[in-house]
Amino acid sequence: MADRWRTKSIEQSIADTDDPDTQLRKDLSWWHLCVFGVSVVIGAGIFTVTASTAGDITGPSIWISFLIAAITCGLAALCYAEFASMLPVAGSAYTFSYATFGEFIAWTIGWNLLLELVIGAAVVAKGWSSYLHTVFKLAGDSIAVGPVQLDWGSLVIVTIVATLLGLGTKLSSQFSTVVTAVKVTVVLLVIVVGAFYIKKANYSPFIPPPEADRSGSGVNQSVLSLLTGAHGSHYGWYGVLAGASIVFFAFIGFDIVATMAEETKNPQRDVPRGILATLGIVTVLYVAVSVVLSGMVSYTQLKTTASGHQANLATAFAANGVHWASGVISIGALAGLTTVVMVLLLGGCRVLFAMSRDGLLPRRLAKTGSHGTPVRITVLVAVLVAATASAFPADKLEEMVNVGTLFAFLLVSAGVIVLRRTRPDLPRGFRAPWVPLLPIASVCACVWLMVNLTVVTWIRFGLWMAVGILIYAAYGFRNSAVARRDADVNGDVQLRNRSD
């Protein structure tokens, strides 16, 4: 079974993009990529996670947690930028891994990315539906189809964004630009208006005294706790580090920019710009919002209540009597969730497209339509997202999103080191600095965050991986385009030998 480690050369990956049946249209500039990146990263995280994390875990030092998370993402982003500049092909970490670690690892990464993107889109679609119900007080949030209760709001948002994606990536980018402008305006309004209500006393103590956290036990505790017997803490420096593990996931999505490299006019230049610009913009906005938020109210007012109600940005404004801001923030949150669903759906489509074009899944799925987009895959992914969001509770979905992302970050970072050694001749439009130290630091940061995930998350991840391996063994291994090319080459060689 050594063939499972067969690699797909970078030259072959690039050559495959010229197949007219599976060719994506090159319409995007670095600005379009940046819009998509900001669209997906600025979403529910900035409107909810910031406040609840400050209240429950970090206190006023929440912005340090954001900086730590941003640095971790920045290390991975530099590695993504180098890969994307020399391998401008759809699929992101899946395609990168195929060129460095072989087909089996590439399959596992692609399978993990589908977990992150499809289920992530389902979670956000469900949140969008819930927010729509709350904001507009619509009667009922589900419809009965036989014995199943379907979340109609999720169906609506997934249908809308899937239609836009099917009509062309550039059209999707234009729509995303308008909606992203709305939510960024709301975020800037929060920063500017909130700054007038900052009270110096709310920053003290900047790092509250630590409080032991013994709520997790058994499979609900982190892997680190299970291995060391140590308990986590709220507040203190351990709380700041724990907060970084949580707010890290508010940054997830910048890597989706790399999945659109094949649709970019000048990918060697524009993909690195799009990735780094996205991360820079969202980091500034996250830090600014967290500084303003923790200055507006005491962190004790942002704690999750006994009934489970979590604080959000509107909580701080309501505490200061600025009630009109709550409605504005609600509009921004709804707009934010709309573009997050769109870009996560887009990322999932591009990963599945790359895997299908490589023959690891049925190749006919990768056929592109008149608008230069993989319509069949877009419909398939939309159905999967809508069905998942409609039929499953949100709390069961949220726990499944994390491990695959970090695993992908880890392998991309390690892949930079591998290709610097094995293919130093390849032209690189962007070169990550301080190799191998920077990629090693990125790997270590990813591992640290991974061991802070709960045991039950790893168990579910193991089950997901087992299903993926079965699919690869039953279909992908035998139908791989690389395997067929190798078989054709070997057959030609044998034929020539016989004729000689």
N, C-alpha and C positions, 0 to 999 in steps of 0.2 A: 504493500500500500504506500510505497515511497512516493508514488505519483501525486499523492495528496499535497506534497510540499512543492509541486511544480510552480514556477513563477510565470507571470505574464510580463514580458519585457516592456519597458517604458515606450520603446519604439512601436511595439505592436499595439499597446493601449492607445497611443496617439493615432496610429493608422486606422484603427477601428472606428474612429469618430468620423471618417469620410464615407462610411457606408450610407448610401442615399436612403435606404429603408429605415435606418435608425439614427438619422442625423438631426441634431438639435440646431436651432437657428441662433446665430451669434448676434444678439441684439444689445447686450448689456455693457455698460461702462463701469468704472470703479464707483461712480456715484450711485448707480442702480444697486450695486452690491452692498454699498454702505446703507442704503435705505432698507433693503431686505434685512440686513444684520440688526440695525437699530429697531426695525419693526418687530423682530422676534424676541430680542433681549429685553426691551422695555415693554413689559406687560404686567401680569399679575404681581410679579415680584416687587416692583417699586411701589405698588399701591397697597400691598398687604404685608409681605414678608419683612420689610424694613421695620415697621412699627412693632409687630409681634416679637421679632427677634430682639429688638432693643428692650422691650418690656420684660421678656422672660429669661434672656440669656446673657446679654452683654452690658446693658445699661447704656449711658451716653457714649461709650467707646465703640458703638456700632460701626462708626465710619472706619475704624482701624480694621475691623473684620472685613469690611468691603475692600479695603486696600490689599489685605492678605489674599483674599479670593481673586482680586483683579491681577495680582502678581502671578498667582498660580495659572490663571487663564492666559496671562500675557506670555508666560514661558511656552505654553502649548501653542499659542497663536503664532509665535515666531517660527516654530517648527512646521505648523500648517502652512504658513506663508511660503517657506522654502519649497515644500513638496508641491504646492499648488502652482508655483511659478515654473517648475520643470515638468509637471505632469498635469496639464490643464484638461482634465477629463472628469466627467460626472462621476460621482460616487464618493468623493472625499476620502475619509480614512479607509474605506473598503478598497478603493483603487490603489491607494498608497501602499497598503499592506500586501496587496497582490504582487506588487513589484519588488517587495523586499522580503517578506516572510513566507510567501507561498500561498497556494490556493486555499488550503484548509483554514489557516489563520484569517485570510481575507473573508472567507465565508462567515466565520464566527463574528468578525467585526461588522460585516454587513447585516447579519442577523441581529446583532446588538443595536446597531443604529436604527434598524426598523423598530425595535422595542422602544428606543428613546423617542423617535419621531412620531410613529403612529400612535402609540399609547399616550405620549405627551400631547399630541393634537387632540386626542379624545378627552383627556383631562381638562384641557383648556376650553374645548367646545362645551363640555358640561358646565364649566364655570361661567362661560359666556351666557348660556341658557339661564342659569341661576341668577346671574346679575341682571339679565333682561327682565326676568320675572320680578326681581326686587325693585329695580329702577322704575319700571312702567306699571307695576302692580297688575300685571296680566293675570287673568283668571286661569288657573291650572297650568301645570308645567309638563304634563305628559298626556299621551293619548293611548287608549287600549287597542292593541292589535291581537285579537285572540286572548291568550292568557298572559301576554307580554305587555308591560307598560313602556311605551317608547317616549323618550324625552324629545318633544317636537322642536324645542329651541335648538338643540344640538343638530337635528336634521336640517333645520333651516340654514344655520351658519355654514355647515359643511357643504351643503348643496351650492350655496352662493359662491364660496371661495373656490370650490372645485371647478365650477363653471368658468370663473375668471382664469384659473390656471390652464384650463383646457383651451381657452381662446388665445393664449400666448403669454409668455413670461414677461414681455415688455409691458403689455396691458396690465398684468398683475402688479408690476412694479409701479406703474403710474397710479393705480388705485391705492397701493400701499403707501406711496409718497403722500397722498392727500390725507389719509387716515393717520399716518405717522406724524405728520405736521400738527394734527389736532392734539394727539396725546403728548407730544413734546412740548407744545404750547402750554398744556395743562401742567406738566411737570415744572416748566419754568415759572408759571404763575404760582405754583405751590412754593417754590424757592423764594421768589421775590416777595410775595405777600406774607409768607410765614416768617421771613427775616425780621419783619416789624414787630413780631410777638416773641422774639427770643428773650429769655431771661437768664442771666448769667448763673443764677442759683441752680438752675436745672441741670447744669453740667457738673454739679458736685453731688456725690463723689463721681469722678470721671470713670473710674473702674470700681464698682461697688464690691464690698467684701464678699468672698465666695460663699456659696451655700451648697451643701452636698446635694447631689441629685441621685437618689436611689430608686427612681421610678422604673428603670429598666432591669429586667431579670430574664433568665432563660433565653429564648430565641429573640426576645425584644430588646436585649442589650446589644451594644456594639461588639464587633469582633474583637476590638482592642480590649474592651472590658472583660470579655470572655477569656481571652488569652492571658491577661495580666492580673485579673481580679480587682483592678482599680475601678473606682466609681467616677463618673463625670461630675461636673459642677456647673451651677448657674453662677454667673458673674465671675469676678476675678480674672486672671490671665487665662486660665483654662476655659472660662466662659467666652473670652474673646476669640480663642482658637476654635471652640465649638461653634461659635457664631459664624466664623469663616466657612466652616463645613456646610452650614445651612445656606448662607447667602451666596455661596459659590454657585448654587443651582439657579440663582437669579441671572447668572451670566450665560447659562447654557443656551446655545443657539448661534453664537458667533461663528462656530465651525460650519454652519449651514452655508455660509458664503462660499466655502471651498467646494460644495457640491454643485455650484453653478459655474465653475471655471470653464466648462465646455461651451457655455452660452455667452461667454465674454469676448468682446472684440479683440482686446489685447491682454490676455490672461497673465502673461509673464509680468506685466507691470501692474495691471489693475486689481488682480486678486489679492496680492499682499497689501496693497493700499486699502482695499475694501475691508479686509480682516482687521488690520491695525487701526484704521479710522473708526470702525464700529466699536472696538474695545475701548479706544480712547474716549469717545463721546459718552458711552454709557457709564464708564467709570466716573467721569466728572459729574454726571447727573446723579448717579447713585450716592456718591460721597456728599455732594451738596445737599441733597434731600435728607440724608441721614443726620447731617450736622444741624440743619434747620429743625427737623422733627424733634431731635433730642433736646434742642434749646427751647422749643415751644411749651413742652410739658415735662413734668418729672417722669422718669422711666417707670415709676411705680404706677402711674396712671395708664400705662400701656400694657400692663400684665394681662395675660389671658384670664378671664373670669372663671369662677368655679363651675359655671354652666357651660364653659367651653367657648364662649364668645371671644374672638380675637380682635385686637385693635387694628386700625388701619390709618391711613393719612387723614381721613375725615375725622377720626377721633380727636386728633390734636387740634384741629380747627374748631370743632364743636366745643372743646374744653375752653377755648379762648373766645367763644361767642361769635365766631365767624361762620354762621350757619349756611350762608349762601355758597360758601366754598365747597360744601359737601356735594351739592348738585353738580358743580363743575367737575369735581374729582370723579364723580360717578360716570359722567360722560367720557372723561379721559380713560377711565378703567375699561369701559365698554369698548371704546375705540382700540385700546391697547390689546385687549383679548382678541379682537377681530383679526388684526394683522398677525398675531402670534399663531392663531389657528392656520392662517393662510401659509405662512412661511414654514411651519412645521410640516404641513401637508406637502408643500413643495419639496422640502428636503427628503421626506419619505419616498416621494415619487422618483426623485433622481437616484437615490440609492437602489431602489428596486429596479429602475431602468438599467443601471450599470450592471447589476447582477444578472438580469435577464439577457442583456446583450452579450454577456460572457457565457451564456448557456447554463449557468448554475440554476436558473429557473427557466420556464418555457420562453424561448427567444421571441416568439410571436408577440409577447406582451410588450416588447420594446419598440414595436413599429410606431413611427411618428406620423402624425396627420398633416393636413394642409397648413396648419398654423405652426408647424415645427415643434410640436409638443407630443409626448407619449400619452395619447388620449386614453388608451386602454388601461394603462397603469394608473392614470389619474382617477378614472372611474373606480378601479379596483380598490385603490387606497382610500378613496372617499367612502366607499361602502364599508370597508373595514373600520375606519374611524367612526363613522356614523353609527354602525352597529355596536361597537364597543362603548361609545359614549351613551347610547340610548339604553343599553341593556344592563350595564354594570354600575354599581355605586362608585362614587368618586374616590372614597378612601381606599378602596381595593386597587384602584388604578394608579394612584399617586406613588405608592410604594414600589412600583415596578420600573420607574424611569431612570434611576440613578447610575447603577453599576456599569451599564454598557457605555455610557458617555465617558466615564473615567478610564475604562479599559481602552477605548478608542484613542483618547488623549495620550495614554501611556505608550501605545504601540506606534503612534505617529512620531512621538518624541524619540523613541528608540530607533525608528526607521531612518531618521535623519543621520544618526551615527553610522548605521549600516551602509547607506548609500554613499556617504562621504568616503567610505573605505572601498566599497565594491565598484562604484561608478563615479570616480572623481572627474571623469571626462565630460559628464553631462552638463549642458549649459543651464545655469541657474539665474533666473531673472531677479531672484532675491536670495541672499545667503544669511541664514540665522547666525548671529554673532556667538563667539565663545563656545564653539563646538569642540569637544564633547561636553564641556561643563554645563552649558545651559540645558541641553536635552536631559542630562543626568539629573539636574535639579528638578526639571519638569516631571520626570518619572518618579522621583522621590516624593514630590508634592502630591501627585496623583495617588500613589500608594498610601500615603498618610490619610487622605480623605476617604479612600476605599475601606481602610480598616476601621474607620469611624462609622461606617454604615452598620445597620443591625444584622444580626444573624439571620433573621427571617427573610430579609431582603436577599441575602446570599442564597438561601434555600430556594426561593422563587426563581432567582436568576439561574440556578443550577437546573431547575426543571425546564425553563425556557431554552437553555442551551441544549439539553437532552433532546428536545423536540427538533431543534435546528440541526443537530448532528444526524438524526434519523432522516431528515429531508435531504441533507447533503449526500448521505450514503445511498439513499434510494434513487435519487435523481441527479443531483448536481455533479457528483463524481464521474458518472458515466457520460453525461451530456455536455460537459465542459467544452467550450470552444477551443481552449488551449489543448486539451486532451485530444480532440479531433485533429487539430493541426499537427500535433506530435505524431499521431497515428499515420496521417497522410505522408509526413516526411519519412517516417520509418518504412512505410510501404514502398515509397519511391526508391529509397536506398536499397531495400531488398531486391526490388525489381531490376535495378541497375546491376547489382552484384550477380544476379542470375544471368543477365544478358552478357556480362563480361565472361 
